[in-house]
């Protein structure tokens, strides 16, 4: 029985030629750089996301101690939305039904365990995009909305913000590269995943404003401790 075309697995998503060529080029590069295999294996599996998560948590702790609750609420919201983005991606993957590249290229080098799920978009890249967006929102949205009494614009602050931004962007992009390097995704998979995670977290992050207003209510004051150090005004409107 012939299945409907929309339910048929496809070998690679468009642009097919470019996806295949870049995948094979990177896979050949991986074959020639055996010294990096152990590190890339670990980075592609968990280290990349762990480092991005560490930056996320460090920012949360910093703003919690600084009593900048609007930013911590934003980080909390974006963190939750990372899970939403990952959930949405499961439906996207099942709708597109792209086979893993190692199922098409039998002789491809694969440095991590093979799975039976679909390749497009990359789950890791979705999470990386959402975490990166969360970090950038905390760093840059905060400076526009917070008063000078709680947020001082100094040369040192700008340099630190730029360094954190550069590091976070590098970690996210390198994770995307690593997922192709270890042989489990086409370049289009990781690009789509990164954009998907960024879009979902970025658009839905505006929920931080009504959440901030809701949590400012006296009836919910017991929740304030989760978003700012419990001294002084923690959830001022």
C-alpha positions in Angstrom: 0.0 0.0 0.0 1.4 3.4 -1.0 1.4 5.9 1.9 0.3 9.5 1.2 3.3 11.7 0.2 3.0 13.8 3.3 3.5 10.7 5.5 6.5 9.4 3.5 10.0 9.8 4.9 12.3 12.0 2.8 16.0 11.7 2.5 16.9 15.4 2.9 15.1 18.7 3.0 15.8 21.5 0.6 18.2 22.8 -0.5 19.0 19.2 -1.0 22.2 19.6 -3.1 23.7 22.2 -0.6 22.7 20.2 2.4 24.3 17.0 1.1 27.4 18.7 -0.2 28.1 20.5 3.1 27.3 17.5 5.2 29.7 15.3 3.2 32.4 18.0 3.4 32.1 18.4 7.1 32.0 14.6 7.5 35.2 14.2 5.5 36.7 16.9 7.7 35.7 14.9 10.8 37.4 11.8 9.3 40.6 13.7 9.0 40.5 15.2 12.5 40.5 12.1 14.7 42.2 14.0 17.5 39.0 16.1 18.1 36.6 13.1 18.1 36.4 12.7 21.9 35.8 16.4 22.5 33.3 16.8 19.7 31.4 13.7 20.9 31.0 15.2 24.4 30.3 18.7 23.2 27.7 17.6 20.7 25.9 15.4 23.2 25.8 17.5 26.3 28.7 19.9 26.9 27.5 22.6 24.6 24.0 22.8 26.1 25.6 22.5 29.6 27.8 25.6 29.0 24.9 27.7 27.7 22.8 26.6 30.6 25.6 27.6 33.0 25.5 31.1 31.6 21.8 31.2 31.9 21.9 30.1 35.5 24.7 32.5 36.3 22.7 35.5 34.9 19.7 34.4 36.9 21.7 34.3 40.1 23.3 37.7 39.4 20.1 39.5 38.7 18.4 37.7 41.7 21.1 39.2 44.0 20.8 42.5 42.3 17.0 42.4 43.0 16.2 43.0 39.3 13.1 40.9 39.3 11.9 41.9 35.8 14.9 40.3 34.3 14.8 37.1 36.5 11.1 36.7 35.6 12.1 37.1 32.0 14.8 34.4 32.4 12.3 32.1 34.1 9.8 32.6 31.4 12.3 32.0 28.6 13.6 28.9 30.4 10.1 27.5 30.4 9.7 28.4 26.8 12.8 26.4 25.9 10.8 23.3 26.9 7.9 24.6 24.8 10.2 25.0 21.8 11.4 21.5 22.3 7.9 20.2 22.4 6.9 22.1 19.3 9.9 20.7 17.5 8.6 17.2 18.0 5.5 18.0 15.9 7.7 19.8 13.2 10.0 16.8 12.9 7.1 14.3 12.5 5.5 16.6 9.9 8.7 16.9 7.8 9.9 13.3 8.4 13.5 13.7 7.2 15.7 10.7 7.6 18.9 10.9 9.5 21.9 11.5 7.2 23.6 8.3 8.2 20.6 6.4 6.9 21.2 8.0 3.4 25.0 7.9 3.5 25.8 4.5 4.9 29.6 5.1 5.0 29.3 8.4 6.9 31.3 8.8 10.1 29.0 8.9 13.1 30.6 9.7 16.5 27.5 9.4 18.7 24.8 6.8 19.1 22.3 6.4 16.2 18.7 7.1 16.9 15.4 6.3 15.2 13.9 9.8 15.4 13.8 12.4 12.6 16.6 14.7 11.7 14.9 18.0 10.9 15.0 20.3 12.8 17.7 19.5 15.4 16.5 19.3 19.0 19.9 20.4 20.3 19.8 23.5 18.1 16.3 24.4 19.1 17.3 24.4 22.8 20.5 26.3 21.9 18.5 28.9 20.1 16.0 29.3 22.9 18.8 29.5 25.6 20.8 32.0 23.5 17.7 34.2 23.1 17.0 34.0 26.8 20.6 35.1 27.6 20.5 38.0 25.1 17.1 39.2 26.3 18.4 39.3 29.9 21.5 41.2 28.8 20.0 43.7 26.5 16.3 44.1 27.2 17.2 44.7 30.9 19.4 47.7 30.1 16.5 49.5 28.4 13.9 48.9 31.0 15.7 49.1 34.3 16.4 52.3 36.2 19.9 53.6 36.7 19.4 53.1 40.4 19.6 49.3 39.9 21.5 49.1 36.6 24.6 51.1 36.1 25.8 51.7 32.5 29.6 51.7 32.8 32.4 50.8 30.4 33.1 47.7 32.4 29.4 46.7 32.2 29.4 47.1 28.5 32.6 45.1 28.0 31.3 42.3 30.2 28.0 42.2 28.3 29.8 42.0 25.0 32.1 39.2 26.2 29.1 37.2 27.5 27.3 37.8 24.2 30.2 36.7 22.2 30.7 33.6 24.3 27.0 32.6 24.2 26.8 33.1 20.4 30.0 31.1 19.9 28.8 28.2 22.1 25.4 28.0 20.3 26.9 28.2 16.8 29.7 25.7 17.7 27.1 23.3 19.0 25.2 23.5 15.6 28.5 22.7 13.9 29.2 19.9 16.3 25.9 18.2 15.6 26.8 18.1 11.9 30.5 17.1 12.6 29.4 14.0 14.6 27.3 12.9 11.6 23.7 13.1 12.9 22.4 16.2 11.2 22.5 18.1 7.9 23.5 21.8 8.1 19.9 22.8 7.3 18.6 20.8 10.3 20.7 22.8 12.8 20.1 26.2 11.1 16.3 25.5 11.2 16.5 24.4 14.8 18.4 27.4 15.9 16.0 29.8 14.1 13.0 27.9 15.5 14.2 28.1 19.1 15.1 31.7 18.7 11.7 32.6 17.2 9.7 30.8 19.8 11.6 32.1 22.8 11.8 35.6 21.4 8.1 36.0 20.5 6.7 34.4 23.6 9.2 36.1 25.9 6.9 39.1 26.0 4.9 37.1 28.5 7.4 38.4 31.0 5.6 41.7 31.2 2.1 40.4 32.3 3.8 37.9 34.6 5.8 40.7 36.2 2.5 42.6 36.8 0.7 39.5 38.1 3.6 38.6 40.5 3.7 42.2 41.8 0.3 41.6 43.4 0.3 41.5 47.2 -1.6 38.2 47.1 1.4 36.6 45.3 4.1 38.1 47.4 5.2 34.7 48.6 6.6 34.1 45.1 8.9 37.1 45.2 11.7 35.2 46.8 12.1 33.2 43.6 12.8 36.3 41.5 14.7 38.7 43.7 16.7 38.8 46.9 14.1 39.4 49.7 15.2 42.8 50.7 13.8 46.2 49.7 11.6 46.5 46.7 11.8 43.3 44.8 8.9 43.5 42.4 8.3 47.2 41.9 6.1 47.9 38.9 
